[in-house]
Amino acid sequence: MTLRRALGVAANDLYHQAWRLMVLNLLLGAAVLAEDLRLVELRNGLRRHWRHGIVLGAALAIAVAVGAVVVPFYARAGTWAWPLATLSLYLLLMFGVFQLALWPLAVFEVGRPLRAVARDAALAVARRPLGFLGLALALLLVNVVGVAAAILPFLTLTISYSFLVSAHFALPKNPAREA
């Protein structure tokens, strides 16, 4: 699926599933008010994906922590280290782009080993590097607008839209999603 098509299909999905986002925003509002919420879908999702989620979350946290230390270190080390700072920043950004393929595949292929899913995600990014780079830039723009708006429902929409676009762009073709 092309990036343009993924953006369009995700916008269509967001429009048709907006009622769920209203429910999500009501639940988020209730959580802010500290009410006791019982979310069956959240429990089922956590039960089904907790192993992959912990591994992927830990890898992402480690990469961000290492990047937060390495890039400034090389940037302050002097002119000889600027290429290393640039390379470190580039690798960190490409790791972020890789996440756009990895997370949807990890959720979609829950029964497969994470190593095989990561290999498939790397192959997907290698097949369409400019597409995934464009996806990352488009989602960065969408989420910057959401943060700039500083309104919780709008931010929820941008994050939901980001997940939908990533899923449509990264996952294999599915006739049900194409219609």
Backbone as CSV, one residue per row, in Angstrom:
resi,resn,N_x,N_y,N_z,CA_x,CA_y,CA_z,C_x,C_y,C_z
1,MET,0.849,-1.170,0.000,0.000,0.000,0.000,0.897,1.236,0.000
2,THR,0.553,2.218,-0.789,1.348,3.437,-0.849,1.079,4.294,0.384
3,LEU,1.988,5.225,0.656,1.825,6.111,1.800,0.563,6.956,1.634
4,ARG,0.348,7.484,0.429,-0.841,8.306,0.180,-2.115,7.495,0.442
5,ARG,-2.132,6.262,-0.032,-3.303,5.397,0.174,-3.472,5.064,1.657
6,ALA,-2.358,4.791,2.367,-2.428,4.484,3.801,-2.973,5.673,4.582
7,LEU,-2.543,6.888,4.235,-3.055,8.080,4.907,-4.555,8.230,4.657
8,GLY,-4.991,7.988,3.426,-6.398,8.107,3.091,-7.260,7.043,3.750
9,VAL,-6.807,5.787,3.710,-7.573,4.694,4.309,-7.656,4.883,5.820
10,ALA,-6.558,5.334,6.434,-6.567,5.565,7.882,-7.526,6.708,8.238
11,ALA,-7.568,7.756,7.415,-8.517,8.849,7.662,-9.948,8.328,7.552
12,ASN,-10.200,7.468,6.580,-11.523,6.867,6.429,-11.867,6.001,7.643
13,ASP,-10.911,5.180,8.093,-11.135,4.358,9.280,-11.401,5.227,10.503
14,LEU,-10.632,6.301,10.640,-10.802,7.202,11.779,-12.198,7.815,11.760
15,TYR,-12.657,8.196,10.580,-13.991,8.777,10.449,-15.063,7.762,10.843
16,HIS,-14.940,6.540,10.335,-15.962,5.533,10.602,-15.888,4.965,12.017
17,GLN,-14.763,5.113,12.678,-14.618,4.598,14.038,-14.587,5.726,15.070
18,ALA,-15.025,6.929,14.688,-14.959,8.086,15.581,-15.758,7.870,16.855
19,TRP,-16.825,7.105,16.775,-17.628,6.868,17.975,-16.805,6.155,19.044
20,ARG,-15.889,5.298,18.614,-15.035,4.618,19.595,-14.081,5.605,20.251
21,LEU,-13.630,6.582,19.477,-12.755,7.595,20.052,-13.508,8.469,21.045
22,MET,-14.801,8.695,20.798,-15.601,9.440,21.770,-15.670,8.649,23.071
23,VAL,-15.868,7.336,22.949,-15.897,6.485,24.136,-14.540,6.519,24.828
24,LEU,-13.461,6.431,24.038,-12.115,6.492,24.615,-11.889,7.812,25.334
25,ASN,-12.299,8.913,24.738,-12.128,10.211,25.391,-12.952,10.314,26.664
26,LEU,-14.162,9.739,26.659,-14.960,9.716,27.889,-14.260,8.886,28.967
27,LEU,-13.677,7.745,28.552,-12.968,6.904,29.514,-11.720,7.599,30.047
28,LEU,-11.006,8.294,29.157,-9.835,9.042,29.610,-10.238,10.138,30.586
29,GLY,-11.348,10.805,30.280,-11.853,11.824,31.197,-12.232,11.230,32.538
30,ALA,-12.861,10.063,32.500,-13.232,9.396,33.747,-11.999,8.961,34.522
31,ALA,-10.954,8.519,33.801,-9.715,8.110,34.480,-9.059,9.302,35.159
32,VAL,-9.150,10.454,34.533,-8.593,11.658,35.145,-9.334,11.969,36.441
33,LEU,-10.626,11.662,36.461,-11.429,11.891,37.657,-11.265,10.766,38.674
34,ALA,-10.377,9.809,38.374,-10.029,8.698,39.275,-11.204,7.758,39.538
35,GLU,-12.048,7.572,38.538,-13.099,6.566,38.699,-12.509,5.199,38.418
36,ASP,-13.162,4.146,38.974,-12.725,2.777,38.762,-13.239,2.311,37.399
37,LEU,-12.318,2.047,36.478,-12.695,1.622,35.141,-12.339,0.155,34.950
38,ARG,-13.237,-0.583,34.326,-12.981,-1.979,33.994,-13.076,-2.113,32.488
39,LEU,-11.941,-2.225,31.867,-11.894,-2.288,30.416,-11.545,-3.703,29.991
40,VAL,-12.547,-4.438,29.556,-12.359,-5.833,29.161,-11.385,-5.920,27.989
41,GLU,-11.528,-5.024,27.018,-10.645,-5.062,25.858,-9.204,-4.763,26.240
42,LEU,-9.017,-3.846,27.160,-7.661,-3.535,27.611,-7.042,-4.753,28.291
43,ARG,-7.816,-5.416,29.129,-7.313,-6.608,29.820,-6.967,-7.710,28.819
44,ASN,-7.861,-7.932,27.848,-7.605,-8.965,26.846,-6.379,-8.611,25.998
45,GLY,-6.257,-7.348,25.634,-5.096,-6.922,24.852,-3.801,-7.084,25.631
46,LEU,-3.821,-6.711,26.896,-2.621,-6.876,27.726,-2.268,-8.342,27.898
47,ARG,-3.281,-9.171,28.099,-3.038,-10.603,28.265,-2.419,-11.195,26.999
48,ARG,-2.875,-10.720,25.864,-2.435,-11.285,24.584,-1.071,-10.755,24.130
49,HIS,-0.763,-9.510,24.455,0.430,-8.878,23.886,1.470,-8.449,24.920
50,TRP,1.352,-8.826,26.165,2.241,-8.284,27.178,3.700,-8.677,26.960
51,ARG,3.960,-9.875,26.494,5.355,-10.293,26.306,6.042,-9.462,25.236
52,HIS,5.398,-9.367,24.074,5.983,-8.554,23.007,6.057,-7.094,23.426
53,GLY,5.037,-6.621,24.122,5.019,-5.231,24.564,6.163,-4.887,25.503
54,ILE,6.452,-5.784,26.426,7.556,-5.538,27.366,8.888,-5.520,26.629
55,VAL,9.103,-6.485,25.757,10.373,-6.555,25.017,10.534,-5.340,24.109
56,LEU,9.484,-5.016,23.352,9.570,-3.871,22.444,9.692,-2.559,23.207
57,GLY,8.947,-2.427,24.287,9.035,-1.216,25.105,10.414,-1.054,25.738
58,ALA,10.971,-2.162,26.219,12.309,-2.104,26.818,13.363,-1.752,25.769
59,ALA,13.264,-2.347,24.580,14.219,-2.036,23.512,14.118,-0.571,23.114
60,LEU,12.902,-0.062,23.026,12.712,1.344,22.676,13.260,2.252,23.768
61,ALA,12.986,1.923,25.028,13.496,2.732,26.139,15.022,2.723,26.189
62,ILE,15.619,1.563,25.959,17.087,1.472,25.963,17.675,2.289,24.816
63,ALA,17.076,2.183,23.634,17.578,2.937,22.484,17.482,4.436,22.722
64,VAL,16.373,4.894,23.275,16.207,6.321,23.553,17.190,6.768,24.632
65,ALA,17.370,5.957,25.676,18.307,6.313,26.749,19.740,6.367,26.232
66,VAL,20.132,5.372,25.454,21.489,5.372,24.889,21.665,6.563,23.955
67,GLY,20.667,6.828,23.121,20.739,7.969,22.212,20.827,9.291,22.951
68,ALA,20.088,9.411,24.064,20.101,10.641,24.850,21.457,10.882,25.511
69,VAL,22.220,9.830,25.695,23.561,9.973,26.270,24.614,10.134,25.173
70,VAL,24.540,9.299,24.150,25.588,9.245,23.123,25.612,10.491,22.244
71,VAL,24.444,10.924,21.756,24.418,12.062,20.835,24.973,13.327,21.492
72,PRO,24.507,13.725,22.682,25.107,14.921,23.303,26.585,14.741,23.650
73,PHE,26.974,13.527,24.037,28.382,13.284,24.364,29.275,13.567,23.161
74,TYR,28.922,12.985,22.019,29.723,13.211,20.816,29.611,14.651,20.317
75,ALA,28.451,15.256,20.502,28.274,16.637,20.047,29.162,17.597,20.833
76,ARG,29.419,17.310,22.108,30.268,18.175,22.939,31.735,17.790,22.888
77,ALA,32.048,16.645,22.294,33.418,16.121,22.342,34.390,16.895,21.458
78,GLY,33.917,17.678,20.557,34.802,18.447,19.680,34.498,18.158,18.223
79,THR,35.229,18.840,17.364,34.946,18.732,15.928,35.231,17.337,15.388
80,TRP,36.155,16.615,15.991,36.464,15.267,15.504,35.310,14.300,15.702
81,ALA,34.408,14.595,16.673,33.347,13.658,17.015,32.011,13.999,16.350
82,TRP,31.944,15.091,15.599,30.678,15.451,14.965,30.155,14.363,14.022
83,PRO,31.024,13.698,13.252,30.495,12.598,12.426,29.871,11.478,13.259
84,LEU,30.431,11.205,14.431,29.870,10.171,15.304,28.527,10.619,15.893
85,ALA,28.429,11.911,16.232,27.156,12.433,16.734,26.094,12.353,15.647
86,THR,26.469,12.707,14.427,25.530,12.649,13.308,25.110,11.213,13.020
87,LEU,26.070,10.303,13.015,25.764,8.891,12.784,24.862,8.335,13.886
88,SER,25.141,8.700,15.125,24.317,8.240,16.245,22.889,8.756,16.124
89,LEU,22.732,10.018,15.779,21.402,10.593,15.602,20.674,9.923,14.437
90,TYR,21.398,9.685,13.345,20.809,9.015,12.186,20.333,7.606,12.562
91,LEU,21.161,6.843,13.263,20.780,5.490,13.676,19.574,5.509,14.621
92,LEU,19.533,6.485,15.505,18.402,6.614,16.418,17.119,6.931,15.654
93,LEU,17.199,7.827,14.685,16.017,8.163,13.882,15.574,6.977,13.025
94,MET,16.516,6.244,12.462,16.154,5.075,11.662,15.557,3.976,12.535
95,PHE,16.012,3.872,13.771,15.400,2.936,14.711,13.949,3.331,14.958
96,GLY,13.688,4.635,15.051,12.321,5.121,15.197,11.465,4.791,13.983
97,VAL,12.022,4.944,12.787,11.294,4.598,11.560,11.011,3.097,11.535
98,PHE,11.959,2.298,11.965,11.789,0.845,12.037,10.614,0.468,12.951
99,GLN,10.400,1.258,14.014,9.296,0.989,14.940,7.938,1.071,14.239
100,LEU,7.848,1.921,13.195,6.582,2.079,12.469,6.181,0.796,11.747
101,ALA,7.133,-0.030,11.410,6.828,-1.329,10.803,6.752,-2.429,11.859
102,LEU,7.585,-2.332,12.874,7.702,-3.403,13.864,6.459,-3.555,14.739
103,TRP,5.971,-2.476,15.308,4.857,-2.571,16.255,3.581,-3.111,15.608
104,PRO,3.161,-2.603,14.441,1.948,-3.188,13.840,2.111,-4.670,13.515
105,LEU,3.293,-5.065,13.030,3.515,-6.479,12.728,3.522,-7.323,14.002
106,ALA,4.078,-6.792,15.076,4.105,-7.539,16.340,2.699,-7.774,16.877
107,VAL,1.813,-6.813,16.683,0.429,-6.987,17.124,-0.315,-7.923,16.174
108,PHE,-0.068,-7.765,14.875,-0.750,-8.556,13.854,-0.348,-10.025,13.904
109,GLU,0.918,-10.297,14.176,1.439,-11.665,14.169,1.837,-12.077,15.579
110,VAL,0.878,-12.058,16.467,1.148,-12.296,17.882,1.701,-13.690,18.153
111,GLY,1.390,-14.657,17.327,1.840,-16.024,17.558,3.262,-16.306,17.103
112,ARG,3.841,-15.424,16.304,5.191,-15.642,15.783,6.241,-15.135,16.756
113,PRO,7.431,-15.719,16.727,8.519,-15.210,17.573,8.876,-13.777,17.179
114,LEU,9.218,-12.985,18.164,9.502,-11.566,17.937,10.702,-11.376,17.012
115,ARG,11.651,-12.281,17.061,12.817,-12.192,16.184,12.403,-12.291,14.713
116,ALA,11.487,-13.199,14.396,11.001,-13.344,13.020,10.183,-12.124,12.603
117,VAL,9.392,-11.597,13.525,8.599,-10.398,13.235,9.532,-9.210,12.980
118,ALA,10.582,-9.088,13.785,11.541,-7.985,13.593,12.256,-8.116,12.246
119,ARG,12.579,-9.335,11.854,13.209,-9.539,10.545,12.270,-9.110,9.423
120,ASP,10.996,-9.499,9.531,10.013,-9.095,8.519,9.832,-7.586,8.488
121,ALA,9.851,-6.959,9.657,9.727,-5.496,9.706,10.933,-4.826,9.062
122,ALA,12.125,-5.357,9.315,13.331,-4.794,8.694,13.278,-4.955,7.175
123,LEU,12.795,-6.090,6.712,12.655,-6.296,5.269,11.620,-5.347,4.672
124,ALA,10.539,-5.110,5.394,9.509,-4.184,4.907,10.076,-2.771,4.782
125,VAL,10.852,-2.349,5.760,11.463,-1.013,5.703,12.507,-0.960,4.601
126,ALA,13.265,-2.038,4.431,14.289,-2.064,3.379,13.665,-2.034,1.983
127,ARG,12.487,-2.660,1.831,11.804,-2.642,0.536,11.254,-1.270,0.188
128,ARG,10.821,-0.513,1.202,10.217,0.797,0.961,10.805,1.845,1.904
129,PRO,12.093,2.128,1.794,12.706,3.077,2.742,12.137,4.488,2.625
130,LEU,11.925,4.966,1.410,11.390,6.319,1.248,9.940,6.392,1.724
131,GLY,9.185,5.321,1.524,7.808,5.294,2.003,7.737,5.385,3.516
132,PHE,8.578,4.620,4.204,8.567,4.664,5.662,9.124,5.986,6.183
133,LEU,10.089,6.556,5.498,10.589,7.867,5.893,9.495,8.915,5.723
134,GLY,8.768,8.846,4.605,7.632,9.754,4.402,6.563,9.555,5.455
135,LEU,6.303,8.302,5.813,5.340,7.999,6.865,5.772,8.631,8.186
136,ALA,7.043,8.500,8.523,7.550,9.080,9.767,7.390,10.598,9.767
137,LEU,7.709,11.242,8.660,7.579,12.699,8.589,6.115,13.126,8.662
138,ALA,5.233,12.397,7.971,3.807,12.736,8.006,3.249,12.581,9.414
139,LEU,3.616,11.497,10.094,3.115,11.282,11.448,3.720,12.269,12.435
140,LEU,4.956,12.672,12.204,5.559,13.706,13.034,4.752,14.993,12.918
141,LEU,4.395,15.361,11.699,3.597,16.562,11.482,2.227,16.448,12.151
142,VAL,1.559,15.321,11.971,0.237,15.115,12.577,0.318,15.240,14.094
143,ASN,1.336,14.638,14.703,1.435,14.657,16.163,1.926,15.988,16.704
144,VAL,2.723,16.714,15.944,3.114,18.069,16.359,1.880,18.960,16.402
145,VAL,1.007,18.811,15.416,-0.241,19.580,15.420,-1.079,19.195,16.637
146,GLY,-1.142,17.898,16.952,-1.898,17.452,18.121,-1.339,17.997,19.420
147,VAL,-0.023,18.016,19.543,0.607,18.555,20.752,0.420,20.061,20.808
148,ALA,0.561,20.731,19.658,0.392,22.184,19.626,-1.032,22.575,20.006
149,ALA,-2.013,21.750,19.629,-3.398,22.048,19.981,-3.619,21.906,21.487
150,ALA,-2.841,21.039,22.124,-2.885,20.838,23.582,-4.287,20.513,24.086
151,ILE,-5.038,19.837,23.265,-6.376,19.425,23.651,-6.380,17.904,23.652
152,LEU,-6.763,17.302,24.757,-6.700,15.856,24.898,-7.449,15.111,23.801
153,PRO,-8.683,15.478,23.461,-9.354,14.724,22.390,-8.621,14.828,21.051
154,PHE,-8.093,15.994,20.743,-7.386,16.133,19.475,-6.104,15.308,19.479
155,LEU,-5.410,15.303,20.611,-4.201,14.502,20.736,-4.532,13.020,20.613
156,THR,-5.652,12.597,21.198,-6.091,11.212,21.066,-6.344,10.873,19.608
157,LEU,-6.951,11.796,18.864,-7.195,11.574,17.447,-5.893,11.425,16.678
158,THR,-4.911,12.278,16.960,-3.657,12.201,16.201,-2.908,10.916,16.502
159,ILE,-2.913,10.486,17.737,-2.228,9.239,18.084,-2.953,8.058,17.456
160,SER,-4.282,8.055,17.524,-5.056,6.983,16.897,-4.810,6.947,15.400
161,TYR,-4.812,8.113,14.787,-4.564,8.200,13.352,-3.164,7.681,13.024
162,SER,-2.186,8.001,13.861,-0.820,7.533,13.643,-0.755,6.008,13.656
163,PHE,-1.428,5.386,14.620,-1.440,3.925,14.686,-2.140,3.323,13.474
164,LEU,-3.252,3.919,13.065,-3.971,3.407,11.899,-3.125,3.503,10.636
165,VAL,-2.478,4.647,10.419,-1.641,4.805,9.222,-0.496,3.812,9.246
166,SER,0.159,3.662,10.394,1.271,2.706,10.498,0.803,1.293,10.189
167,ALA,-0.347,0.921,10.714,-0.862,-0.426,10.472,-1.187,-0.624,8.996
168,HIS,-1.866,0.336,8.385,-2.216,0.190,6.970,-0.973,0.166,6.088
169,PHE,0.028,0.927,6.450,1.227,1.009,5.626,2.139,-0.194,5.810
170,ALA,2.235,-0.715,7.033,3.218,-1.749,7.338,2.696,-3.169,7.186
171,LEU,1.411,-3.376,7.400,0.891,-4.738,7.381,0.690,-5.237,5.959
172,PRO,0.692,-6.562,5.785,0.468,-7.122,4.452,-0.902,-6.738,3.923
173,LYS,-1.059,-6.881,2.592,-2.326,-6.543,1.971,-3.440,-7.415,2.532
174,ASN,-4.582,-6.786,2.711,-5.772,-7.480,3.198,-6.961,-6.920,2.433
175,PRO,-7.659,-7.757,1.666,-8.790,-7.245,0.873,-9.843,-6.542,1.705
176,ALA,-10.021,-6.952,2.953,-11.024,-6.306,3.805,-10.626,-4.873,4.126
177,ARG,-9.319,-4.611,4.290,-8.863,-3.258,4.577,-8.822,-2.394,3.333
178,GLU,-8.670,-3.003,2.179,-8.563,-2.249,0.934,-9.902,-1.693,0.470
179,ALA,-11.002,-2.327,0.881,-12.338,-1.912,0.396,-12.761,-0.591,0.981
